[in-house]
């Protein structure tokens, strides 16, 4: 593997070692000695391999897109091995597969958990779960920069005017992402403190929100969000993982206010307002606005956590919002609103071109100074096809592993969209701990597939299955 690939992975291993050290300090400060040795081992392993990957001598060759995609996938499979060390060496006697399942679920910001009662966990381990999500969120954003060449021009313009990145530009954008990610995490933490949440809970929740993760530091969210004001504030904070990470930065620091940098977020805002109005006017039966708003923001941001007082007959709408997802450059998953909008617009234009052939129909976004090329339409279409094929595959495999079809269908969608299960999706009380080994391995594989851009799966398949 070439040097730039090793550097990419080495950075995150060093980051894990730093966070392991922070967990050690936290454990010493609060006299949490039960699992402290496990973080020492994690620190040593991650530091050793991180330094090795960063400083190993390799020829500085130009890395191709196939190597980039394989590097990202390799990271999603290997880095959780380091993250799983505190689970495996803890006092809870967890099997290796369960430890790896929990680590992958955290690193992919999915939020499926084998722990059915978080109250029984050591606080340091709860913090480690949230930390794994936080690292996974920044890994996902870096992966977008790393694989920027596979994305279409209109989506890339929501981030940059560069068609492709050299090493210097990649480092510049990655550093900017890292600083913004930390600042937004701190901002969310302070907002949670303002609404009078405990410091420990605020810290864990801030890392879950910014990473679009589903791990919670307690069993019942209603006990913490016990007023409408807290619910509304928390709902608004979840939108940070729905809109682009660069939105606030561009609003304050972009000198030339080019709509290319705001177009997708404007579309997402219109989409959000339309959904809120639709639910409030037509579907708000015996439910207060705060609960409806919470459910909407949790779904569109792919976080997936829910309150007890949520609509029990609106699963279909919530699943649709989960599938659509958020911004191209956010920590949310989903197919992307712009992609679906482009496909619908292209399809309508094709139909109209036959009924009114004298008219000229374009696939240009109103707020973006670029047309959607036919090659990009093909990419969007293939991404949807790959999603449907992946969904059919995971549903089939889960059904064969003795999970009833309805639950397999729901879990399949949430797995591919990296969204945690909750009562909002009719999965209250679903136990991942009681799943057999076969089912857990399936979920591990598809949680990883869901976090990798779907079009990259096609690129890898083309490389190895259709060699010229």
Secondary structure, 3 states (H helix, E strand, C coil): CCHHHHHHHHHHHHHHHHHHHHHHHHHHHCCCCCCHHHHHHHHHHHHHHHHHHHHCCCCCCCCCHHHHHHHHHHHHHHHHHHHCHHHHCCCCCCCHHHHHHHHHHHHCCCCCCCCCCHHHCCHHHHHHHHHHHHHHHHHHHHHHHHCHHHCCHHHHCCCCCCCCCCHHHHHHHHHHHHHHHHHHHHHHHHHHHHCCCCHHHHHHHHHHHHCCCCCCCCCCHHHCCCCHHHHHHHHHHHHHHCCCCCHHHHHHHCCCCCHHHCHHHHHHHHHHHHHHHHHHHHCCCCCCHHHHHHHHHHHHCCCCCCCCCCCCCCHHHHHHHHHHCCCCCCCCCCCCHHHHHHHHHHHHHHHHHHHCCCCCCCCECCCCCCECCHHHHHHHHHHHHHHHHHHHHHHHHHHHCCCCHHHHHHHHHHHHCCCCCCHHHCCCCCCCCCCCHHHHHHHHHHHHHHHCCHHHHHHHHHHHHCCC
